Every structure is written in C-alpha cells, then in structure tokens.
Amino acid sequence: MVIVATSTPSSAVPAVASVVANDLGTTAGAFDVNAACAGAVYAMSIAAPIAASGGLILVVGADAYSRVLNSDDRDTAILFGDGAGALVIGPGTGSVLGNDYCTLLDTLEHAAIPLGGALSMRGRDVYRAAVTQVPQSIKRALGAADLKPSDLRAVVAHQANGRILAAIAERLGIPEECVPSTIESTGNTSAATVPYTLDSCMAMFESGDVVAFCGFGGGMTVTTTVWRWGSATPDVRGNHA
C-alpha cells in the first residue's frame, strides 16, 4: 500500500498516492491522508496494523507550502518550507503499543487554508494549544500501554516551533535531547516533518526502545502513536527545500 499525507496536493484527483504508485510502477493500493501537519503520524497509525499482518506500506509525508503562502504575511511566510519524507513499514519494523487521537474544538481558525486562498495562522493560539495538548496526548498513548514518559527513548514530534519542542520535553519530564529538532535547518515542512526528523535521528534507536511519534495540525487535530522499535529498521528518507 502507498499512503501519502499532504495538505497541498497538486490535484484534487488523482490522489498524490496514486501518482507515486504510478511513478514507482506498483499496483499497490494508494490513497491520501489530509490531517495537515499531523498527517504523517495518522498515516503511520493506519499502516501499522497492515504491517503487523504481513503487509509492506510506503508512508510519505510531503507538502509544498510555497503554493499557499502569502509572501507579504510575515507571520507565516518566513516559517514554512517545502519538504518530503518517506518510510517503508513492514513486519518487524516495530509494534504499536498505544495510540491517541484528538480534535480540539473551536480551533478551526487557528491554522486554515481556504480553497484557492492562502494560509492564515494564529501563532499564539497554536502555541498554547500545542504545549498543553501534545504532552497530554503522548501521556494518554503511553497510558494505554501502561507506560510512563520516563520509559521513552525519544519523542519524534511535528516541527512547528523550537519552543514547542522544548515545552514538550519539559512537560513530559524528559531531557530536551530526547525530542529531536530539525526545524533550525528546514523550517516547518508540515506533513514531512515527522518522517524527515526520524531520518535524522534513527541511529539513536535500538531494538526494544519505546518511541512516540506525535503530530498536530490545523483543525486542530492531535495524534500520537507509541511504538516498540523493532529489529528490522524501517527504510527512511527525507528531503527539504
């Protein structure tokens, strides 16, 4: 299966995943996921049970926010980059220990792109929501597996803001180095950030480690999937512009 997480597709139909499958010459099933910056983590949680039953899934997070930015809006134009990250999930790459899915009500205008329009974002509102709701989501996903934040080897989180990443570490009571950061060199690449960041830090994981993947995006929607890192390392690639 091919799953592409994106909120900036090049066409409404066909799905970007179908384009990827066609370019790869595969007849695997293909569909897109739009959960804005949380999309790749949603895609991973969809892929995990398929992988557990023996399937092989290509998960892609890709966004080109240069298509939807207003260059005169300094609150958004300087923050975002274009990027893509991909990983192959299959038997042995890891087992899911717990998931959490959450929609924050009355936050639809925190980050929005109207059809045919440009991105608008209420940065302070996004920050306040993220620093409270992301740690809570991670704790709920850990709790489903009877685990604690101290059991985590790392949190691979959406790269929206360096202060948000630091706040996640502080509120979970884990060292900042356990929340890898790539935003300094990439900016916010939306759905690409989690697979891209995983590519940068994967060498730190060993079989059996507990790793949380967390995304949060427009809507606002927050999701966490907690994995026991497997013995078969997933193939991961990332790129940004």
C-alpha positions as CSV (number, residue, x, y, z in Angstrom):
1,M,0.0,0.0,0.0
2,V,1.1,3.6,-0.6
3,I,-0.2,6.3,1.8
4,V,0.6,9.9,1.2
5,A,0.0,12.6,3.9
6,T,-0.4,16.0,2.3
7,S,-2.5,19.1,2.6
8,T,-1.0,20.7,-0.6
9,P,-1.8,18.2,-3.3
10,S,-1.0,19.1,-6.9
11,S,-4.5,17.9,-7.9
12,A,-7.8,17.0,-6.3
13,V,-7.9,13.8,-8.4
14,P,-5.9,11.7,-8.8
15,A,-4.6,11.4,-5.3
16,V,-0.9,12.1,-4.8
17,A,-0.5,8.5,-3.6
18,S,-1.8,7.3,-7.0
19,V,0.8,9.4,-8.7
20,V,3.5,8.0,-6.5
21,A,2.4,4.4,-7.1
22,N,2.2,5.0,-10.9
23,D,5.8,6.5,-10.9
24,L,7.0,3.5,-8.9
25,G,5.3,1.1,-11.2
26,T,3.4,-0.6,-8.4
27,T,-0.2,-1.8,-8.4
28,A,-0.4,-1.4,-4.6
29,G,-3.4,0.3,-3.1
30,A,-3.0,4.0,-2.8
31,F,-4.7,6.9,-1.0
32,D,-4.0,10.3,0.6
33,V,-4.5,11.5,4.2
34,N,-5.1,15.2,4.9
35,A,-4.6,16.0,8.6
36,A,-2.4,19.0,7.9
37,C,0.8,18.8,9.9
38,A,-0.4,15.7,11.8
39,G,-0.9,13.7,8.6
40,A,2.2,11.5,8.6
41,V,1.5,10.3,12.1
42,Y,-2.1,9.4,11.2
43,A,-0.7,7.6,8.1
44,M,1.7,5.6,10.3
45,S,-1.0,4.5,12.7
46,I,-3.1,3.4,9.7
47,A,-0.1,1.5,8.3
48,A,0.9,-0.3,11.5
49,P,-1.8,-3.0,11.7
50,I,-1.4,-3.7,7.9
51,A,2.3,-4.2,8.5
52,A,1.6,-6.4,11.6
53,S,-0.4,-8.7,9.3
54,G,2.5,-9.1,6.9
55,G,2.0,-6.1,4.6
56,L,4.5,-3.6,3.3
57,I,3.5,0.0,3.3
58,L,5.2,3.1,1.9
59,V,4.2,6.1,4.0
60,V,5.0,9.5,2.6
61,G,4.7,12.9,4.2
62,A,5.0,15.7,1.6
63,D,4.0,19.3,1.4
64,A,4.7,22.3,-0.7
65,Y,3.5,25.2,1.4
66,S,5.2,27.7,-1.0
67,R,2.0,27.1,-3.1
68,V,-0.3,28.5,-0.3
69,L,1.8,31.2,1.4
70,N,1.2,34.9,1.2
71,S,4.7,36.3,0.8
72,D,3.6,39.6,2.5
73,D,2.4,37.8,5.6
74,R,5.5,37.7,7.8
75,D,3.6,35.7,10.4
76,T,3.6,32.7,8.1
77,A,5.8,33.2,5.0
78,I,9.1,33.0,6.9
79,L,8.2,29.9,8.9
80,F,7.4,27.3,6.3
81,G,9.5,25.2,3.8
82,D,8.7,22.6,1.2
83,G,9.7,19.1,2.0
84,A,9.1,15.4,1.8
85,G,9.9,12.3,3.9
86,A,9.1,8.7,3.3
87,L,9.4,5.4,5.2
88,V,8.7,1.8,4.5
89,I,6.9,0.0,7.3
90,G,6.7,-3.8,7.3
91,P,6.9,-6.9,9.5
92,G,9.5,-6.4,12.2
93,T,9.9,-2.7,12.0
94,G,8.0,-2.1,15.2
95,S,4.9,-2.9,17.2
96,V,2.3,-0.3,18.2
97,L,1.9,-0.1,22.0
98,G,-0.7,2.7,22.1
99,N,-2.5,5.4,20.1
100,D,-4.3,8.6,20.9
101,Y,-6.4,10.7,18.5
102,C,-7.9,14.1,19.5
103,T,-9.7,17.0,17.8
104,L,-9.6,20.3,19.7
105,L,-13.0,22.0,19.4
106,D,-13.3,25.7,18.4
107,T,-9.8,25.8,16.8
108,L,-10.8,25.7,13.1
109,E,-9.3,29.2,12.5
110,H,-6.0,28.6,14.3
111,A,-4.5,27.4,11.0
112,A,-6.5,27.4,7.8
113,I,-6.2,27.4,4.1
114,P,-9.4,28.3,2.3
115,L,-10.0,26.7,-1.1
116,G,-8.0,28.8,-3.6
117,G,-6.6,31.0,-0.8
118,A,-3.5,31.5,1.3
119,L,-2.5,30.1,4.7
120,S,-3.6,32.1,7.8
121,M,-2.4,31.1,11.2
122,R,-2.9,32.4,14.8
123,G,0.6,31.5,16.0
124,R,0.0,32.3,19.7
125,D,-3.2,30.1,19.8
126,V,-1.4,27.3,18.0
127,Y,1.5,27.5,20.5
128,R,-0.9,27.5,23.5
129,A,-2.8,24.5,22.2
130,A,0.4,22.5,21.3
131,V,2.2,23.0,24.6
132,T,-0.7,21.7,26.6
133,Q,-2.4,19.2,24.3
134,V,0.6,17.4,22.8
135,P,2.1,16.3,26.1
136,Q,-1.4,15.1,27.2
137,S,-1.8,13.1,24.0
138,I,1.5,11.5,24.5
139,K,0.7,10.6,28.1
140,R,-2.7,9.1,27.0
141,A,-1.0,6.9,24.4
142,L,1.6,5.8,26.9
143,G,-1.1,5.1,29.5
144,A,-2.8,2.8,27.0
145,A,0.3,0.7,27.2
146,D,0.9,1.1,30.9
147,L,4.0,3.1,30.3
148,K,5.3,6.4,31.6
149,P,7.2,9.3,29.9
150,S,10.4,8.0,31.6
151,D,10.1,4.9,29.5
152,L,10.6,6.9,26.3
153,R,13.7,6.8,24.3
154,A,12.5,9.7,22.2
155,V,9.6,11.7,21.0
156,V,9.6,12.4,17.3
157,A,7.3,15.3,17.0
158,H,6.0,17.7,14.4
159,Q,8.5,20.5,13.9
160,A,6.4,23.7,14.2
161,N,8.4,25.7,16.7
162,G,11.5,25.2,18.8
163,R,9.9,26.5,21.9
164,I,7.0,23.9,21.5
165,L,9.6,21.1,21.3
166,A,11.3,22.3,24.5
167,A,7.9,22.6,26.2
168,I,7.0,19.1,25.3
169,A,10.2,17.8,26.9
170,E,9.7,19.9,30.0
171,R,6.1,18.9,30.5
172,L,6.9,15.2,30.0
173,G,9.9,15.5,32.3
174,I,12.4,14.1,29.8
175,P,15.7,15.6,28.6
176,E,15.4,18.0,25.6
177,E,17.7,15.8,23.6
178,C,15.0,13.2,23.7
179,V,12.9,15.4,21.5
180,P,15.0,15.7,18.3
181,S,14.8,19.0,16.4
182,T,15.3,19.7,12.7
183,I,13.4,22.9,12.4
184,E,16.5,25.1,12.5
185,S,17.6,23.9,9.1
186,T,14.2,23.0,7.5
187,G,11.5,25.3,8.8
188,N,8.0,23.9,9.2
189,T,7.5,21.4,6.4
190,S,4.1,20.3,7.6
191,A,3.4,16.6,7.0
192,A,7.1,16.0,6.0
193,T,8.5,16.9,9.4
194,V,8.0,13.6,11.3
195,P,9.5,11.3,8.7
196,Y,12.2,13.9,7.9
197,T,13.1,14.2,11.6
198,L,13.0,10.4,12.0
199,D,15.6,10.2,9.2
200,S,17.9,12.5,11.1
201,C,17.7,10.6,14.5
202,M,17.0,7.0,13.7
203,A,20.6,5.9,14.5
204,M,19.9,6.6,18.2
205,F,17.3,3.8,18.4
206,E,17.9,0.2,19.3
207,S,15.5,-2.8,19.1
208,G,13.1,-2.6,22.1
209,D,13.2,1.2,22.5
210,V,9.9,3.0,23.1
211,V,9.4,5.8,20.6
212,A,6.5,8.2,20.5
213,F,5.5,9.9,17.2
214,C,3.3,12.9,17.6
215,G,1.7,15.3,15.1
216,F,-0.5,18.3,15.5
217,G,-2.1,20.3,12.7
218,G,-4.9,22.6,11.5
219,G,-8.3,21.7,12.7
220,M,-6.8,21.4,15.3
221,T,-6.1,17.7,15.4
222,V,-3.5,16.0,17.5
223,T,-2.4,12.3,17.3
224,T,0.2,10.2,18.9
225,T,1.4,6.6,18.2
226,V,3.8,4.9,20.5
227,W,5.9,2.2,19.1
228,R,8.3,-0.5,20.4
229,W,11.2,-0.2,18.0
230,G,11.7,-3.4,16.0
231,S,14.7,-5.4,15.0
232,A,14.1,-4.7,11.3
233,T,14.9,-1.0,10.8
234,P,12.4,0.9,8.6
235,D,13.9,2.4,5.5
236,V,13.5,6.2,5.8
237,R,14.4,9.1,3.5
238,G,13.9,12.8,3.9
239,N,14.5,16.0,1.9
240,H,13.5,19.6,2.1
241,A,13.7,22.8,0.2
